[in-house]
Amino acid sequence: MVEEAIHNHPNVEEQEVEVIQALEQRIERMEQTHEQRLEQRLDQRIEELRTMLGTLNLHADQNVGDGSWAQRVLPHEPPVVQRIPHKI
């Protein structure tokens, strides 16, 4: 179809340039969409990690000065198990 349009156009070179430019613009839009989705996923993952660190009472910038790992002992608590009666 593209080749047909090129051959039917009075200025073939001009038409080829327009087709190439249109394809380049489409590729650029696709790349931007991909980058935006990747950034959103990274932002979401960072937020999930911050939530997990907060749950452990740690902070993302903890011990940045000396580069060591945080050494904390967290109390071990048994999991809470609830039994829900089945309705018949």
C-alpha positions as CSV (number, residue, x, y, z in Angstrom):
1,M,0.0,0.0,0.0
2,V,2.8,2.4,0.8
3,E,4.7,1.5,-2.3
4,E,1.5,2.0,-4.3
5,A,1.1,5.5,-2.9
6,I,4.7,6.3,-3.7
7,H,4.3,5.3,-7.3
8,N,1.1,7.2,-7.8
9,H,2.5,10.4,-6.3
10,P,3.9,12.9,-8.8
11,N,7.0,13.5,-6.7
12,V,8.2,10.1,-5.6
13,E,11.1,11.4,-3.5
14,E,9.0,13.8,-1.6
15,Q,6.5,11.0,-0.8
16,E,9.3,8.7,0.3
17,V,10.5,11.4,2.7
18,E,7.0,11.9,4.1
19,V,6.6,8.2,4.7
20,I,10.0,8.0,6.4
21,Q,9.2,11.0,8.6
22,A,5.8,9.5,9.6
23,L,7.5,6.2,10.5
24,E,10.2,8.0,12.5
25,Q,7.5,10.0,14.4
26,R,5.6,6.8,15.2
27,I,8.7,5.1,16.5
28,E,9.5,8.1,18.6
29,R,6.0,8.1,20.1
30,M,6.3,4.4,20.8
31,E,9.7,4.9,22.5
32,Q,8.2,7.7,24.7
33,T,5.3,5.5,25.7
34,H,7.7,2.7,26.6
35,E,9.9,5.0,28.6
36,Q,6.9,6.4,30.5
37,R,5.6,2.9,31.3
38,L,9.1,1.9,32.5
39,E,9.3,5.0,34.7
40,Q,5.9,4.2,36.2
41,R,6.9,0.6,37.0
42,L,10.2,1.8,38.6
43,D,8.3,4.4,40.7
44,Q,5.8,1.8,41.8
45,R,8.6,-0.7,42.7
46,I,10.5,2.0,44.6
47,E,7.3,2.8,46.6
48,E,6.8,-0.9,47.3
49,L,10.4,-1.2,48.6
50,R,10.0,1.9,50.8
51,T,6.8,0.5,52.3
52,M,8.7,-2.8,53.0
53,L,11.6,-0.9,54.6
54,G,9.1,1.1,56.7
55,T,7.5,-2.1,57.8
56,L,10.9,-3.3,59.0
57,N,11.6,0.1,60.7
58,L,14.5,0.8,58.3
59,H,15.0,3.8,56.2
60,A,16.4,4.0,52.6
61,D,19.3,6.3,53.7
62,Q,20.2,4.5,56.9
63,N,23.9,4.0,57.4
64,V,24.8,5.8,54.2
65,G,27.8,7.5,55.8
66,D,29.7,4.3,56.7
67,G,28.1,2.0,54.1
68,S,27.4,-0.7,56.6
69,W,24.2,-2.8,56.9
70,A,21.7,-2.1,59.6
71,Q,22.0,-4.6,62.4
72,R,18.7,-5.0,64.1
73,V,17.1,-7.9,65.8
74,L,13.4,-8.0,65.1
75,P,11.3,-10.0,67.6
76,H,9.9,-13.1,66.1
77,E,6.1,-13.3,66.5
78,P,4.1,-16.4,65.5
79,P,1.8,-15.8,62.6
80,V,-1.8,-15.0,63.4
81,V,-4.1,-17.7,62.1
82,Q,-7.9,-17.2,62.1
83,R,-10.3,-20.0,61.4
84,I,-13.4,-19.1,59.6
85,P,-16.3,-21.5,60.0
86,H,-17.7,-22.8,56.7
87,K,-21.4,-22.2,56.0
88,I,-23.3,-25.2,54.8
